[in-house]
Amino acid sequence: MSRNRVIYQSEALFVSKEHTSQNASDHEQLHRVQSANYGFSVSRQDVNQFGNLARIDSIILEAPTVNFDVTYYPTNGFNEKALDFFVRDANTPANTSGQFASGHLAAGSGKNFYILTTPEGRDANLNRQAGETDNSIIGIGNAFLTDYALDLSVGSLPTATVSFEASNIIADTAVSGSSTLFSGISSPGVDPELGQSLGLGIEIPVASGNAGDSDSDLVSALRPGDIKVDITSFQGETLSSLIGTDGIHVQSASLSIPLSRSPIERLGSKFPFARTVDFPVNATLSVNAIVNTMEAQNLANVISGCGETNRRDVSLTLGECGVNKTGMQFLLKGCTVDSESFSSSIGSNKSVDITFSTQIGGTRDANNGIFVSGSNTTVPYV
């Protein structure tokens, strides 16, 4: 049946455990998704010769790059776990039990993503019936993380944006649905060694409105009023006062963890056999605030000391609405102040932008990097 358009009502997003995953139990739905964008570009080399004005051929020399990014409301860490980030379980502070991005630092073949589209006018999360054949799937194969960004600001719900580079994209129509799963889906995964499609049949679970644990029913979104930005460990190292009600009033905070990658290719392979992370990885936290009180400070004294003494920890705590409970907490260890910039003009409050940075450490490094905890207790892919 033809349709007039596709809107968010009819779409649901799933991620696989591995690029070779086939069973429905090895796929999880991402929740509170706000946008999903994808596309590809193909680089070609024109072949010209004497005697012909126009090219005689246009050959693909490099594997096409598929770009994919998704934005969602972070809640209790379920999405992050499904995306292979390390999130400490239970409602305890983030500690040094594992780097947040550790699951994306080692070699691997990436994950697959599936964007399900149900018929027009039908909620993807509701009313699944046996015998449906009018669903479609967009599949993204061998996707590797390139960036995780967390945005917190006054007047807006917190958002997380995760970006990937992938090797393949497919479209399947006439996907069959039942009360428990969708089938008749082709895997978008490719064998990075042979540069060939895996040709696997895939099943994904039915879409639903909540993650698999009862706590998720309590978390529709996290409010900006329940967010705490703790940068007080740097008191005395900035011109702005950072402590108490007389200190700066934080308006927004943005955390970025970029994982740029280099595709490694070789003769005889049509796809990169690996997409390795470019180290070192510098994570940054940018804080914008209204200035209230200044501190007695001298930049010359700051730079005259030893660098190691200027490394501190900062934290971002996202509380759940209506309960004395932490939804997620981000702990940045081994941070330094990179910049402090003031802005003052007629008609506006004087503001300051402070940038902190830390480097992602190894999986056993307890003094540097980003460590995260979440209240979600569900273990994905089981």
C-alpha positions in Angstrom: 0.0 0.0 0.0 1.4 3.4 -0.9 1.8 6.0 1.8 2.0 9.8 1.9 4.9 10.3 4.3 6.9 8.8 7.2 6.9 10.4 10.6 8.3 9.5 14.0 5.1 7.7 15.1 5.8 4.8 12.7 9.5 4.4 13.5 11.6 2.5 16.1 15.3 2.0 16.4 17.1 -1.2 17.4 20.8 -2.0 17.9 22.5 -5.4 17.7 25.0 -6.9 20.2 27.4 -7.8 17.4 27.6 -7.2 13.6 26.9 -11.0 13.3 23.9 -11.1 15.6 20.8 -12.9 14.3 18.4 -13.7 17.1 15.8 -11.3 18.5 17.4 -11.7 22.0 20.6 -10.2 20.6 18.9 -6.9 19.6 17.7 -4.1 21.9 15.4 -1.2 21.2 16.7 2.3 22.0 14.2 4.4 24.0 13.3 8.1 24.1 14.8 8.6 20.6 14.3 12.1 19.3 16.0 11.8 15.9 17.9 9.4 13.7 19.9 10.6 10.7 21.8 8.5 8.2 23.3 8.7 4.7 26.3 7.7 2.6 28.8 9.2 0.2 30.7 7.4 -2.6 34.1 8.6 -3.7 35.0 7.8 -7.3 38.1 8.2 -9.5 37.4 9.3 -13.1 39.3 7.4 -15.8 40.2 9.6 -18.8 42.4 9.0 -21.8 43.8 10.7 -24.8 41.2 10.8 -27.6 38.1 11.1 -25.4 36.9 14.4 -24.0 34.6 12.8 -21.4 35.7 10.1 -18.9 35.4 6.5 -20.0 34.7 5.2 -16.5 34.3 6.2 -12.9 35.8 3.7 -10.5 35.2 3.4 -6.8 38.6 3.2 -5.1 37.5 3.5 -1.5 34.7 1.9 0.4 31.7 4.2 0.8 31.3 5.8 4.2 27.9 5.5 5.9 27.2 8.1 8.5 24.6 7.5 11.3 23.7 9.5 14.4 20.9 9.3 16.9 19.7 11.7 19.6 17.8 10.6 22.6 16.8 11.6 26.1 19.2 10.0 28.6 17.4 8.4 31.5 18.9 5.6 33.6 21.7 4.3 31.5 19.8 1.6 29.6 20.5 3.0 26.1 24.2 3.5 27.0 24.5 -0.1 28.1 22.8 -1.3 24.8 25.3 0.8 22.9 28.2 -1.0 24.6 29.2 1.8 27.0 30.3 0.7 30.5 27.7 1.9 33.0 28.0 0.9 36.6 24.8 -0.8 37.9 22.5 0.4 40.7 22.0 3.8 42.3 25.6 4.3 43.4 28.1 7.0 42.5 30.2 6.4 39.3 33.6 5.1 40.4 36.7 3.7 38.8 35.3 0.3 38.0 35.6 0.8 34.2 36.0 3.5 31.6 32.7 4.7 30.1 34.0 4.2 26.5 36.0 1.0 27.1 33.7 -1.1 25.0 34.6 1.1 21.9 38.4 1.3 22.4 39.3 -2.2 21.6 39.4 -3.8 18.1 36.1 -5.1 16.8 33.7 -5.2 13.8 31.1 -2.8 15.0 27.4 -3.0 15.6 24.3 -3.0 13.4 21.4 -0.6 13.6 17.8 -1.2 12.4 15.2 1.5 11.8 11.8 -0.1 11.7 9.0 1.6 9.8 5.4 0.5 10.4 2.4 1.3 8.1 1.2 4.9 8.1 -0.9 6.0 11.0 0.2 3.1 13.2 2.3 3.5 16.4 5.5 1.4 16.1 5.3 0.7 19.8 1.7 -0.6 19.9 -0.8 -3.1 18.4 1.5 -5.7 16.9 -0.4 -8.4 15.1 0.6 -11.7 13.6 0.8 -12.0 9.8 1.9 -8.4 9.1 4.0 -8.0 6.0 3.7 -4.3 5.4 6.7 -3.2 7.5 10.1 -2.0 6.3 13.6 -1.8 7.7 16.7 0.3 7.1 19.8 -1.5 8.2 23.2 0.1 9.1 26.0 -2.4 9.1 29.4 -2.4 11.0 28.9 0.9 12.8 31.7 2.3 14.9 31.3 5.0 17.5 32.9 8.4 16.6 31.4 10.7 19.1 29.2 10.8 22.3 27.8 14.2 23.3 25.7 15.1 26.3 23.9 18.4 26.4 22.4 19.9 29.5 20.8 23.3 29.7 18.2 25.4 31.5 14.8 25.1 29.9 15.5 22.0 27.9 15.4 18.3 28.6 18.9 16.7 28.7 19.9 15.0 25.4 22.6 12.6 24.3 23.8 12.4 20.7 25.8 9.4 19.5 27.5 9.3 16.1 28.8 6.4 14.1 30.7 5.5 10.9 29.5 2.4 9.2 30.4 0.2 6.2 27.0 -0.7 4.7 23.4 0.3 4.5 20.4 -1.8 3.2 16.6 -1.4 2.8 14.2 -4.3 3.3 10.5 -4.2 2.4 7.7 -6.6 3.2 9.1 -7.4 6.6 7.0 -9.9 8.5 5.6 -9.1 12.0 4.2 -11.2 14.8 3.2 -10.6 18.4 6.8 -11.2 19.5 9.2 -10.4 16.7 9.9 -9.1 13.2 11.5 -11.5 10.6 12.5 -11.6 7.0 15.3 -9.0 7.6 18.6 -9.2 5.8 21.7 -8.4 7.8 23.5 -5.2 6.8 26.7 -6.6 8.3 29.8 -7.2 6.1 32.8 -9.4 6.6 35.6 -6.8 6.9 38.2 -9.4 5.9 36.5 -10.5 2.6 34.6 -7.3 1.9 31.4 -9.3 1.4 27.9 -9.1 2.8 27.3 -11.7 5.5 23.9 -12.7 4.0 22.4 -13.6 7.3 18.7 -13.6 8.2 17.8 -11.3 11.1 15.0 -11.2 13.7 14.4 -8.3 16.0 11.9 -8.1 18.9 8.7 -6.1 18.8 8.9 -2.4 19.7 7.7 -1.2 23.1 7.5 2.1 24.9 9.8 1.1 27.8 13.0 -0.7 28.5 12.9 -4.1 30.1 13.1 -3.2 33.8 10.3 -1.9 36.0 12.3 1.1 37.0 12.2 2.5 33.5 8.5 3.0 33.8 9.3 5.8 36.3 11.6 7.6 33.9 10.1 9.5 31.0 12.8 12.1 31.0 15.2 13.8 33.3 14.5 17.5 34.2 17.1 20.3 34.1 16.0 21.2 37.7 17.4 17.9 38.9 20.8 18.3 37.4 23.9 19.1 39.5 27.2 20.3 37.9 30.0 20.0 40.5 33.1 21.9 39.5 33.9 23.1 42.9 37.2 21.2 43.0 38.6 23.9 40.8 37.8 26.7 43.3 40.8 29.0 43.5 42.0 28.2 39.9 39.4 30.3 38.1 38.5 34.0 38.3 34.9 33.0 38.8 33.7 31.8 42.2 32.6 28.2 41.9 31.2 27.5 45.4 27.8 28.2 47.0 25.0 30.5 46.2 27.4 33.4 45.8 29.2 31.5 43.0 28.4 31.3 39.2 24.9 30.1 38.2 25.4 27.3 35.6 23.1 27.7 32.6 24.4 24.9 30.4 27.0 22.1 30.2 28.1 20.1 27.2 30.2 16.9 27.4 31.9 15.6 24.3 33.8 12.3 23.9 35.2 12.3 20.3 36.5 9.0 19.0 37.9 9.8 15.6 38.9 6.7 13.7 41.3 5.7 10.9 40.1 3.1 8.4 42.8 0.6 7.7 42.7 -0.9 4.3 44.8 -3.3 2.3 45.0 -4.8 -1.2 42.4 -7.4 -1.9 39.8 -6.1 0.5 36.9 -3.8 -0.6 36.2 -2.6 3.0 38.5 -1.5 5.8 39.4 -4.5 7.8 39.6 -2.3 10.9 38.6 1.2 12.1 41.0 2.0 14.9 40.6 4.8 17.4 43.0 7.7 17.0 44.7 8.2 20.4 45.0 10.2 22.6 41.3 10.9 23.1 40.6 14.2 24.7 37.1 14.6 26.3 35.9 18.1 26.9 33.3 19.6 29.2 32.1 23.2 28.4 30.2 25.1 31.1 28.3 28.3 30.5 27.2 30.3 33.6 26.0 33.7 34.8 28.8 35.4 36.7 28.1 36.5 40.3 31.3 36.8 42.4 34.9 37.0 41.3 37.8 35.3 43.1 41.2 36.8 43.8 43.4 35.1 41.3 46.6 35.6 39.4 47.1 33.6 36.1 50.9 33.9 36.6 50.6 31.9 39.9 48.5 29.2 38.2 51.0 28.5 35.4 54.0 28.7 37.7 53.1 25.5 39.6 53.5 21.9 38.6 50.9 20.6 36.1 50.0 17.6 38.2 48.6 19.7 41.0 46.1 21.3 38.7 44.2 18.1 37.9 40.9 17.7 39.6 37.6 15.7 39.3 34.3 17.1 38.2 30.9 15.5 38.1 27.5 15.8 36.4 24.6 14.3 38.3 21.2 13.8 36.6 18.5 13.1 39.2 15.2 11.3 38.5 12.0 13.4 38.9 10.0 13.0 42.1 12.4 10.6 43.8 15.6 11.0 45.7 17.5 8.9 43.2 20.2 9.5 40.7 19.3 8.6 37.1 22.9 8.9 35.8 26.1 10.3 37.0 29.2 11.3 34.9 32.5 11.5 36.8 35.4 13.1 34.9 38.7 12.3 36.5 42.0 14.0 35.9 40.5 17.2 34.5 42.3 20.5 33.8 41.0 24.0 33.1 41.7 24.8 29.5 40.0 28.2 29.2 37.8 30.8 30.9 36.1 33.4 28.8 33.9 36.3 29.9 31.2 38.1 28.0 29.6 41.4 29.1 27.3 43.7 27.1 24.4 46.1 27.5 21.1 44.3 28.2 22.6 40.9 29.1 23.9 39.2 32.2 27.6 38.9 32.4 28.5 35.3 31.6 31.5 33.0 31.6 32.4 30.0 29.5 34.8 27.5 31.2 36.2 24.6 29.4 37.6 21.5 31.1 39.3 18.5 29.5 40.5 15.1 30.4 42.1 12.3 28.4 40.5 8.9 28.2 42.7 6.4 29.9 43.1 2.6 29.5 40.5 0.2 30.8 42.5 -0.1 34.1 43.3 3.5 34.5 41.6 4.7 37.7 42.9 8.3 37.6 42.0 9.6 34.1 38.9 9.4 31.9 35.1 9.3 32.3 33.3 6.9 34.6 29.5 6.6 34.6 26.8 5.1 36.8 23.1 4.6 36.1 20.0 3.4 38.0 19.0 0.9 35.4 19.4 -2.7 36.4 18.5 -4.5 33.2 21.3 -6.3 31.4 20.9 -6.0 27.7 21.0 -9.0 25.3 19.9 -11.6 27.7 
